[in-house]
Amino acid sequence: MKFLLWCILLVLCWPLALGALVLYPLVWLLLLPFRVVGIAVEGALTLVWAVVTFPARLLRVI
């Protein structure tokens, strides 16, 4: 889908399409640390949720 949209942009405005082609990897590299932080925060919140709900799961089994 992204490639098809890029092809349409290339036909309509090729300088903008080539600029997007060059800038996309740079933007991806800039956003990479935020993705790593997001994965770490999600893991920490999942761990906290598991610890909080552990007693309820134990009582449900018994």
Number of C-alpha atoms within 10 A of each C-alpha: 6 7 8 9 10 17 14 13 16 15 10 11 11 14 12 13 18 13 10 16 12 11 11 11 11 12 11 11 10 11 11 12 11 11 12 11 11 12 12 12 12 12 12 12 12 12 11 12 11 12 11 11 10 12 10 10 11 9 8 8 6 5
